[in-house]
């Protein structure tokens, strides 16, 4: 069985994330990046399936600039068996539609994939649409937002928790499944895992390797684009109220003035 875990290299949320002034795309060069936290759950779940069986290969797949290789390396350090990094200058500014197209082509090139596991969203985009788009491209079933996953020889099943109910869902393999941040506790790479990752295979592919034309991806081919970026106003100092016995009423007046009450 072969499982592909999709991973993404995203700007660190603790840093000051901005947009590139030249084209209003996310500035990925001016801030430190890391493996998306939500994708770590997909990697961990794939590794748990591999640990429960002796016939599972986990391949970490990413798409992005040179630094995006670090997301695959982190996955290999966690325990993935192999990695693939799709990188090409023409990919800059690609939207979700193009992303799904490229990832689908990469998965088809990897070959004999039984299950694709993804996070519920990327922490820099938060759209949650790529897994479904990817499944459509591959002609596979999609079961999303799973808080529990079980994988058999021919089926993936799990539990999806909603606001009012929990659903049991399943799909025949091969399939695409996305998992939430409630499903597990991702492991930290051990020293042994870090050293072992250096010897694991990692392929780097360009668009030409996938048979995709540069004109079909990138900012010019995107269905949507950011037209205007307005910087969030700087925080102002709050108002200090001295309580001289009327603090409660002053607080109530403030809340009423802000239409909170």
C-alpha positions in Angstrom: 0.0 0.0 0.0 1.2 3.5 -0.9 0.0 6.6 1.0 0.9 10.1 -0.2 0.8 12.8 2.5 0.4 16.3 1.1 2.5 18.9 2.9 2.9 22.6 2.4 5.7 25.0 3.3 4.0 28.1 4.8 5.0 31.4 6.3 5.5 31.2 10.1 2.2 32.5 11.7 4.3 34.0 14.5 6.1 36.3 12.1 4.7 39.3 10.3 3.1 38.0 7.2 2.8 40.4 4.3 2.1 40.6 0.6 4.7 41.1 -2.2 4.2 44.7 -3.4 5.0 43.8 -7.0 2.1 41.4 -7.5 0.1 41.1 -4.3 1.0 37.5 -3.7 2.0 36.2 -0.3 5.5 37.3 0.6 7.3 34.0 1.2 10.9 35.4 1.0 10.6 38.0 3.7 9.5 35.7 6.5 10.6 32.3 7.9 8.7 29.3 6.8 7.9 25.9 8.1 5.8 22.7 7.5 2.1 23.7 7.9 0.9 22.6 11.3 -2.3 21.2 9.9 -0.4 19.0 7.5 1.5 17.5 10.3 -1.7 15.7 11.3 -1.9 14.1 7.9 1.7 12.9 8.0 1.2 11.5 11.5 -1.9 9.7 10.5 -0.1 8.2 7.5 2.7 7.0 9.8 0.2 5.5 12.2 -1.3 3.4 9.3 2.3 2.4 8.3 3.1 1.3 11.9 0.0 -0.8 12.0 0.8 -2.7 8.8 4.1 -3.9 7.3 3.2 -3.2 3.7 2.8 0.6 3.7 5.1 3.2 2.1 4.5 6.9 3.0 5.5 9.5 0.4 5.5 13.2 1.4 4.6 15.4 -1.5 4.9 19.2 -1.7 4.7 21.9 -4.3 6.5 25.2 -3.9 9.8 27.2 -4.2 13.2 25.9 -3.2 12.6 26.4 0.5 9.5 24.2 0.4 11.8 21.2 0.4 12.1 21.8 4.1 8.4 20.6 4.5 9.3 17.3 2.9 12.5 17.0 5.0 10.5 17.5 8.2 8.1 14.8 7.0 11.0 12.4 6.3 12.4 13.2 9.8 9.0 12.3 11.3 9.2 8.9 9.5 8.0 9.2 5.9 9.8 6.8 3.6 10.3 9.1 0.6 9.6 12.6 -0.6 8.8 14.5 -3.8 9.2 18.2 -4.3 7.6 19.9 -7.3 9.3 23.2 -8.0 9.3 25.5 -10.9 9.5 29.3 -11.3 6.3 29.2 -13.4 4.3 28.0 -10.3 4.6 31.4 -8.6 1.1 32.8 -7.9 -0.7 29.6 -8.7 -4.2 29.4 -7.2 -6.1 26.4 -5.8 -7.2 25.2 -9.2 -3.6 25.1 -10.6 -2.3 23.6 -7.3 -4.8 20.7 -7.6 -3.7 20.2 -11.2 0.0 20.0 -10.4 -0.5 17.8 -7.4 -2.7 15.4 -9.3 -0.1 15.1 -12.0 2.6 14.4 -9.4 0.5 11.7 -7.7 -0.1 10.1 -11.1 3.7 10.1 -11.7 4.4 8.6 -8.3 2.0 5.8 -9.4 0.1 3.1 -7.6 -1.1 5.4 -4.9 -3.8 3.9 -2.7 -4.6 6.8 -0.4 -3.9 10.5 -0.4 -4.0 12.2 3.0 -4.1 15.9 3.5 -4.7 18.4 6.3 -8.0 20.2 6.6 -6.6 23.4 5.2 -3.3 25.3 4.7 -2.5 27.8 7.5 -1.6 30.5 4.9 -4.7 30.1 2.7 -7.4 28.4 4.7 -9.6 27.6 1.7 -9.9 23.8 2.4 -10.8 23.2 -1.3 -7.7 21.5 -2.7 -8.5 18.0 -1.4 -11.8 17.9 -3.2 -10.4 19.5 -6.3 -7.6 17.0 -6.2 -10.0 14.1 -5.9 -12.0 15.4 -8.9 -8.8 15.6 -11.0 -7.8 12.1 -10.1 -11.4 10.7 -10.5 -11.4 9.4 -6.9 -13.8 9.6 -4.0 -13.1 12.2 -1.3 -13.9 12.0 2.4 -13.0 15.2 4.2 -12.6 16.7 7.7 -12.1 13.4 9.4 -11.4 13.3 13.1 -10.8 9.5 13.1 -9.5 7.3 10.3 -9.4 3.6 9.7 -7.7 2.0 6.6 -8.2 -1.5 5.4 -7.0 -3.3 2.3 -9.8 -1.8 0.1 -11.5 0.9 2.2 -10.9 4.1 4.1 -13.4 5.0 6.7 -13.7 7.6 9.5 -15.8 9.9 11.6 -16.6 13.5 10.7 -17.7 15.7 13.6 -20.1 18.6 12.8 -21.8 21.2 15.0 -24.9 19.1 15.5 -23.9 15.5 14.6 -21.1 13.1 13.9 -21.1 11.2 10.6 -19.5 7.9 9.7 -18.2 8.0 6.2 -16.2 5.6 4.0 -14.8 5.3 0.5 -13.3 2.5 -1.6 -9.6 2.8 -2.2 -7.9 4.5 -3.9 -9.3 7.7 -2.4 -8.5 11.2 -1.0 -9.0 12.0 2.6 -8.5 15.1 4.7 -8.0 15.1 8.5 -8.6 17.7 11.2 -6.4 18.8 14.0 -8.4 16.6 16.4 -7.3 13.3 15.0 -3.9 12.8 16.7 -0.8 14.4 18.3 2.0 14.7 15.7 5.3 13.4 16.8 8.5 15.4 17.1 11.4 14.2 14.9 13.9 12.2 17.0 17.6 12.4 16.6 17.5 9.0 15.0 14.8 10.1 12.6 16.7 13.3 11.7 19.8 11.3 10.8 17.8 8.6 9.0 16.0 11.2 6.8 19.3 12.2 5.2 19.5 8.8 3.5 15.9 8.7 2.3 15.0 9.3 -1.4 13.7 12.7 -2.3 12.9 13.5 -5.9 12.6 17.0 -7.3 10.4 17.5 -10.4 9.7 20.5 -12.6 6.5 21.2 -14.6 8.1 19.5 -17.7 8.5 16.3 -15.7 4.7 16.3 -15.2 3.7 17.3 -18.7 2.2 20.6 -17.6 2.7 23.8 -19.6 3.9 26.9 -17.8 1.0 28.9 -19.2 -1.5 26.7 -17.4 -0.3 27.6 -13.9 1.0 30.7 -12.1 -0.5 34.1 -11.5 -1.5 34.8 -15.1 -3.6 31.6 -15.2 -5.1 32.1 -11.8 -8.9 32.3 -11.6 -8.7 34.8 -8.7 -6.1 37.4 -7.8 -5.6 39.9 -4.9 -6.2 43.4 -6.4 -5.7 45.6 -3.4 -3.9 45.1 -0.1 -4.6 47.4 2.9 -2.3 47.1 5.9 -4.1 46.5 9.2 -4.0 49.7 11.3 -1.5 49.8 14.2 -3.0 49.0 17.6 -3.7 52.1 19.7 -3.3 52.3 23.4 -6.5 51.4 25.3 -8.3 53.7 27.6 -7.4 53.4 31.3 -10.3 53.8 33.7 -9.7 54.7 37.3 -12.2 53.0 39.5 -13.4 55.4 42.1 -16.5 53.4 43.0 -18.1 53.9 39.6 -15.9 51.4 37.6 -18.9 49.1 36.9 -21.0 51.9 35.5 -18.1 53.2 33.4 -17.5 49.7 32.0 -21.2 49.4 31.2 -21.3 52.7 29.4 -18.2 51.8 27.4 -19.7 48.4 26.3 -23.0 50.1 25.4 -21.1 52.7 23.4 -19.5 50.0 21.4 -22.9 48.3 21.0 -21.7 45.2 22.8 -24.7 45.4 25.2 
